[in-house]
Amino acid sequence: MKDGNYPVFSWTGDEIAKPDWNTARNLEIRKTVPDTHTATIATRLNIADKWHILLGTSYSRWRQSQYLSWMKTPDSHYKKGRFIPYAGITYDITPQQNLYASYTSIFKYSGDYYDINDKLLPPVMGNSYEIGWKGAWNNNKLNTTLALFQTEKHNQPTDTWLGKDLSTGNIRPWVRGDRAIYTPVRLESRGIDAEIAGNITDDWQIFAGYTFNKRRYTSTAAAQTAERNGRGVDFSQHTPRHIFRLNTLYRLPGAARKWTVGGGVNVQNKSGPIMVDGEKQYLGGYAVWHATVQYEPSKHAKLSLKVDNLTDKRYYESYAHRATYQGHFYGQPRNVTLNFKWKM
């Protein structure tokens, strides 16, 4: 090979040196194996005709063993066990309508993440709260829910960043050897979730849902940069705060009952930002429509035609790694699916 050019037709592979297998065998490659056990107990108390209490707890114990590439037995263990309580209370306004509140603790194995001292990060811990209302309509064929929620997490691993690379303008991770260094941080997520699902009539089905979710770092290590993970910054900027989903199906009446038509839309507000040529760019909000037609010539056969992205909208999708300053990705263009089902 000369000047970066390969002689494709005459190349024999002699230009590539053979690996030094003795050196490779001595590389300190570390493997981590987790082992988890959980036991749960719960009870329901009917303290009055309309009041009900649910109490329970889980005991979760996990052990993480570390092996080096040349060892058959682990050279270190990390063990942790904890009770995870949860509780809920409901009040029956009517047999079809009730209010509720719930609480649960969080204890979760965080994964193979290490701090600057090469020590395994502690488990993710926290609390989750929810209050809401649930209702049933149309002889329990249509269900509605409205919930307010808040989740707090401690010891959530996040990669530690040094600052901008002057040659590229990108944020550089802090690494030790071939492994990134992580810092445990505190997160908070709160919002509203509303949903309606089921049959408005025997021939009309509907699903609609709206979610508002506000997220922020509640504290952060001094090594974190304000641009990346400062206090109060959204820790999931690629995720939109507002999401709305709608889907409906309607069976035509009379002589056209063999036909069903439907459609819907997915809507989200803007999200971001990412860095492009050193500048922040946000992903704009969008609405993507879909439609479907179904024909059932008999109780055994059904033919359906579905069109996704009905208007052939050009948009960018949200991905988690957009937060690491990579680029946008186009969503699916208009596409059509024809499906035939037969059942005995």
Legacy VTK file of the C-alpha trace (Angstrom):
# vtk DataFile Version 3.0
C-alpha trace
ASCII
DATASET POLYDATA
POINTS 344 float
0.000 0.000 0.000
1.340 3.450 -0.944
-0.197 6.850 -0.316
-3.372 5.265 1.045
-4.096 3.291 -2.160
-4.770 -0.469 -2.150
-3.733 -2.653 -5.123
-7.129 -4.401 -5.182
-6.362 -7.020 -7.842
-2.801 -7.877 -6.799
-3.029 -7.424 -3.009
-1.963 -10.531 -1.028
-2.379 -9.232 2.506
1.374 -9.259 3.263
1.279 -5.543 4.090
-0.718 -6.186 7.272
1.294 -7.306 10.278
0.181 -10.404 12.181
-1.219 -9.782 15.687
1.045 -10.312 18.678
-1.129 -12.936 20.350
1.032 -13.106 23.483
0.471 -9.412 24.096
-3.226 -9.679 23.276
-3.717 -12.460 25.832
-2.280 -10.269 28.568
-4.602 -7.341 27.916
-6.639 -6.538 31.028
-10.130 -6.935 29.611
-12.727 -6.662 32.367
-16.089 -8.437 32.189
-18.977 -7.610 34.531
-21.721 -10.123 35.379
-24.801 -8.968 37.384
-26.994 -11.323 39.428
-30.390 -10.161 40.761
-32.983 -11.699 43.109
-36.355 -10.165 44.048
-39.151 -11.185 46.424
-42.511 -9.369 46.687
-45.391 -9.287 49.176
-48.604 -7.206 48.944
-52.026 -6.837 50.549
-55.284 -4.990 49.843
-57.290 -3.396 52.662
-60.924 -2.339 52.249
-61.145 0.200 55.068
-64.613 1.416 53.997
-67.149 0.817 51.255
-65.489 3.387 48.993
-61.931 3.477 50.373
-59.285 0.885 49.488
-55.597 0.702 50.362
-52.894 -1.339 48.616
-49.638 -1.927 50.504
-46.618 -3.908 49.492
-42.884 -4.186 49.337
-40.235 -5.926 47.299
-36.818 -6.909 48.476
-34.286 -6.659 45.685
-30.743 -7.910 46.036
-28.129 -7.806 43.330
-24.494 -8.722 43.149
-22.069 -7.685 40.463
-18.970 -9.797 39.849
-15.971 -8.603 37.872
-13.693 -10.900 35.917
-10.415 -10.191 34.189
-9.749 -11.807 30.835
-7.166 -14.194 32.259
-9.094 -15.192 35.419
-11.679 -17.962 35.853
-12.966 -16.613 39.185
-14.081 -13.028 39.890
-11.530 -10.668 41.388
-14.147 -8.441 43.027
-17.815 -8.291 44.045
-20.251 -5.481 44.675
-23.366 -6.430 46.639
-26.400 -4.372 47.551
-29.871 -5.168 48.878
-32.832 -2.963 49.670
-36.543 -3.042 50.454
-38.655 -1.226 47.840
-41.989 -0.180 49.386
-45.060 0.913 47.482
-48.531 2.057 48.518
-51.749 3.188 46.920
-55.153 4.477 47.971
-58.372 4.701 45.933
-61.748 6.343 46.487
-64.808 5.161 44.513
-66.883 8.187 43.517
-69.242 5.787 41.714
-68.792 2.151 40.652
-67.360 3.476 37.346
-65.410 6.512 38.612
-62.566 6.607 41.130
-59.735 8.782 42.386
-56.357 7.339 43.339
-52.907 8.195 44.647
-49.815 5.990 44.643
-46.187 5.972 45.745
-43.326 3.619 44.985
-39.648 3.612 45.802
-37.007 3.081 43.088
-34.000 0.798 43.396
-32.361 -0.256 40.154
-29.065 -1.762 39.045
-27.526 1.058 37.023
-25.172 -0.959 34.848
-21.455 -1.158 34.207
-20.575 2.482 34.999
-17.448 3.659 36.853
-16.391 6.945 38.421
-13.046 8.772 38.220
-11.613 6.466 40.920
-12.517 3.381 38.859
-15.233 2.435 41.344
-18.627 1.096 40.314
-21.410 3.656 40.659
-24.085 2.892 43.290
-27.571 1.720 42.246
-30.124 4.196 40.970
-32.537 5.119 43.766
-35.494 7.463 44.055
-39.239 7.879 44.429
-42.252 7.979 42.119
-45.612 9.643 42.903
-48.894 9.670 40.988
-52.404 10.993 41.579
-55.246 10.671 39.148
-58.771 9.846 38.097
-60.121 6.853 36.168
-63.551 6.561 34.608
-65.507 3.960 32.646
-68.350 4.770 30.254
-70.696 3.084 27.811
-71.093 -0.069 29.943
-67.330 -0.155 30.634
-66.505 -0.209 26.912
-64.851 3.227 27.012
-62.151 4.109 29.556
-60.651 7.475 30.447
-57.715 8.396 32.680
-56.081 11.590 33.886
-52.877 11.424 35.932
-50.322 13.795 37.430
-46.932 12.205 38.026
-43.492 12.994 39.415
-40.380 10.819 39.451
-37.127 11.567 41.288
-33.937 9.611 40.685
-30.622 9.728 42.518
-27.305 8.249 41.336
-28.344 8.267 37.680
-25.110 7.702 35.674
-24.169 10.454 33.248
-20.940 10.774 31.295
-18.522 13.451 32.489
-17.513 16.121 29.973
-14.405 18.266 29.829
-15.465 20.981 27.411
-15.075 21.853 23.756
-12.531 20.285 21.456
-10.944 23.359 19.872
-10.311 21.531 16.594
-13.913 20.397 16.046
-16.032 22.496 18.390
-17.579 19.343 19.865
-17.895 18.519 23.557
-15.290 15.905 24.573
-15.963 13.076 27.045
-13.582 12.509 29.935
-12.144 9.022 29.564
-9.756 6.844 31.510
-8.017 4.316 29.344
-10.683 3.075 26.951
-13.592 3.678 29.338
-15.630 6.863 29.834
-15.906 8.313 33.335
-19.415 8.682 34.763
-20.875 10.831 37.519
-24.032 10.104 39.575
-26.570 12.922 39.260
-30.094 13.695 40.485
-33.011 13.932 38.067
-36.637 14.967 38.283
-39.459 14.348 35.815
-43.042 15.570 36.228
-46.049 15.958 34.023
-49.598 15.077 32.975
-50.922 12.044 31.135
-54.481 11.900 29.724
-56.003 9.061 27.715
-59.308 7.852 26.279
-59.597 4.373 24.760
-62.380 2.006 23.752
-65.737 2.031 21.968
-67.829 5.174 21.682
-70.446 2.996 19.956
-70.391 -0.635 18.879
-69.059 0.484 15.487
-66.773 3.351 16.505
-63.437 2.778 18.253
-61.133 5.537 19.439
-57.802 6.023 21.136
-56.452 9.452 22.053
-53.675 10.396 24.420
-51.795 13.499 25.482
-48.589 13.664 27.528
-46.789 16.659 28.975
-43.417 15.854 30.520
-41.009 18.384 32.027
-37.559 17.077 32.960
-34.571 18.674 34.697
-31.331 18.023 36.530
-31.847 18.907 40.192
-28.153 18.727 41.056
-24.940 17.922 39.261
-21.255 17.379 39.940
-18.835 20.314 39.680
-17.071 18.631 36.753
-20.240 18.846 34.641
-20.468 21.801 32.290
-23.493 24.083 32.406
-23.972 23.584 28.665
-24.182 19.828 29.071
-25.834 19.025 32.405
-26.216 22.170 34.491
-28.768 22.418 37.279
-32.248 22.918 35.847
-31.268 21.771 32.334
-33.519 19.223 30.588
-31.725 15.861 30.836
-33.577 14.422 27.814
-33.611 17.281 25.350
-34.250 15.001 22.386
-37.671 14.137 23.897
-40.519 16.623 23.199
-42.456 18.025 26.149
-45.817 17.737 24.395
-46.999 14.578 22.587
-50.502 13.940 21.215
-51.711 10.705 19.612
-55.072 9.971 17.949
-56.354 6.874 16.196
-59.925 5.937 15.284
-61.793 3.223 13.356
-65.414 3.318 12.167
-67.421 0.463 10.652
-69.792 1.799 7.981
-73.519 1.208 8.508
-76.106 -0.709 6.482
-75.067 -2.439 3.276
-71.502 -1.110 3.677
-70.859 -2.892 7.005
-68.130 -4.999 5.438
-66.044 -1.817 5.180
-64.153 -0.070 8.006
-62.359 3.259 7.627
-60.008 4.957 10.007
-57.151 7.340 10.527
-55.177 9.316 13.009
-52.267 11.596 13.720
-49.135 11.766 15.882
-48.127 15.264 16.959
-45.158 16.543 18.939
-43.634 19.928 19.670
-40.038 20.921 18.974
-37.125 19.197 20.703
-33.356 19.530 20.762
-30.921 21.105 20.564
-27.969 19.505 18.805
-24.714 21.127 17.707
-24.178 21.614 13.956
-20.994 23.463 12.964
-20.735 24.844 16.480
-24.317 26.207 16.515
-27.361 24.919 18.401
-30.189 23.686 16.182
-33.616 22.562 17.364
-35.760 19.833 15.862
-39.050 21.438 14.856
-42.427 20.058 15.878
-44.468 18.063 13.393
-47.714 16.162 12.775
-47.734 12.861 10.862
-51.098 11.536 9.607
-52.118 7.981 8.729
-55.219 6.331 7.240
-56.567 2.824 6.814
-59.328 0.977 4.957
-60.466 -2.574 5.812
-62.757 -4.946 3.923
-64.160 -8.161 5.400
-65.881 -10.264 2.702
-66.598 -12.990 5.286
-65.962 -13.820 8.946
-62.837 -15.710 7.856
-61.107 -13.124 5.659
-60.008 -9.525 6.064
-58.173 -7.280 3.614
-56.641 -4.042 4.869
-54.786 -1.146 3.297
-52.814 1.255 5.497
-51.008 4.432 4.487
-48.482 5.901 6.923
-47.308 9.511 6.608
-50.325 10.231 4.435
-49.162 13.699 3.346
-45.582 12.509 2.733
-44.313 15.037 5.257
-40.561 15.509 5.427
-39.492 15.613 9.066
-36.709 14.636 11.433
-37.175 12.019 14.136
-35.963 12.260 17.727
-33.174 9.937 18.851
-31.367 9.739 22.172
-27.917 10.122 20.633
-28.910 13.493 19.172
-27.956 14.800 22.611
-24.358 13.746 21.963
-24.079 16.292 19.141
-24.758 13.989 16.229
-27.030 14.785 13.320
-30.710 14.634 12.446
-32.376 11.613 10.823
-35.320 11.719 8.438
-38.564 10.041 9.462
-40.245 7.468 7.263
-41.696 8.913 4.033
-45.175 7.937 2.823
-45.463 4.147 2.747
-48.333 1.776 1.939
-49.010 -1.651 3.465
-51.491 -4.164 2.018
-52.374 -7.034 4.339
-54.594 -10.102 3.974
-55.664 -12.287 6.927
-57.485 -15.598 6.903
-58.687 -17.453 9.987
-60.594 -20.703 10.323
LINES 1 345
344 0 1 2 3 4 5 6 7 8 9 10 11 12 13 14 15 16 17 18 19 20 21 22 23 24 25 26 27 28 29 30 31 32 33 34 35 36 37 38 39 40 41 42 43 44 45 46 47 48 49 50 51 52 53 54 55 56 57 58 59 60 61 62 63 64 65 66 67 68 69 70 71 72 73 74 75 76 77 78 79 80 81 82 83 84 85 86 87 88 89 90 91 92 93 94 95 96 97 98 99 100 101 102 103 104 105 106 107 108 109 110 111 112 113 114 115 116 117 118 119 120 121 122 123 124 125 126 127 128 129 130 131 132 133 134 135 136 137 138 139 140 141 142 143 144 145 146 147 148 149 150 151 152 153 154 155 156 157 158 159 160 161 162 163 164 165 166 167 168 169 170 171 172 173 174 175 176 177 178 179 180 181 182 183 184 185 186 187 188 189 190 191 192 193 194 195 196 197 198 199 200 201 202 203 204 205 206 207 208 209 210 211 212 213 214 215 216 217 218 219 220 221 222 223 224 225 226 227 228 229 230 231 232 233 234 235 236 237 238 239 240 241 242 243 244 245 246 247 248 249 250 251 252 253 254 255 256 257 258 259 260 261 262 263 264 265 266 267 268 269 270 271 272 273 274 275 276 277 278 279 280 281 282 283 284 285 286 287 288 289 290 291 292 293 294 295 296 297 298 299 300 301 302 303 304 305 306 307 308 309 310 311 312 313 314 315 316 317 318 319 320 321 322 323 324 325 326 327 328 329 330 331 332 333 334 335 336 337 338 339 340 341 342 343
